[in-house]
C-alpha cells in the first residue's frame, strides 16, 4: 500500500513539474494556438502567456511566434507548425550549450594569443614598425591582424568584425588564425540568425580543419 502511495506521489510531482511554466509568449503574428496538455483544447495565444513542457504550439500559414525562456534566450516557431514545447525547449537548451562553450573557447584562445604576443612585443616593436613602413613603401596590402578582428567580435561590433575575420581567412586559409576566425564567424551568424551562413562556415571549417577539436561541439555534428 505504501509503495502504491509513493508511486502516486511521484507521478503527481512529475506532472506538476511538467506543468510549471518554462517560458512565455514574447511576440506572435497571425493565428497561433497553445494547448496546455493532451487533454485540453487549443486556444489562441496572447502576449506573455506562460508555456509549460507538456504544452503544444500550433501556427497557421503566415504565422509565427517567439518564446522567451526563463534563462532569457528566445526560440521562434515558424508558420504551419504543430510542435511540443518540450521539443522547442530541448532544442534551445542544446543550442545554448554549444554556443556558450564555443564562446568560452574562442575567448580562451584569444587570451592565449595575447599572452604570447605581449611577451615579445617590447623586443619586436621597432622591427614591426620598420616592416610596416617597408610594406607601405612597396605597396604591399596591409595584413589584417586576427586580434583586431576578434576584438571587434568581443565588443559585439559584428558588422566591423565580419569583413576582418573573412580577410584573416583569405590571407592564409589553413592557418590557426583562420580556424579561430571561422569559429568567431559561426558564433556571429548564429547570433544574427543567419543559419545558412553559419552552416557554410561550419562546412568550410570541417573541410579545412578536419581534426579541429571544436567540430564535435558544433550543431549538426
Secondary structure, DSSP 4 states (H G I P E B T S, - for coil): -HHHHHHHHHHHHHHHHHHSEEEEEEEEES-EEEESSTTS--EE--TT-EEETT-EEEE-TT-EEEEEETTS-EEEE-SS-EEEHHHHHHHHHHHHHHHHHHHHHHHHHHHHHHHHHHHHHHHHHHHHHHHHHHHHHHTPPPPPPHHHHHHHHHTT-HHHHHHHHHHHHHH-TTSHHHHHHHHHHHHHHHHHT-HHHHHHHHHHHHHH-TT-TTGGGSTT-
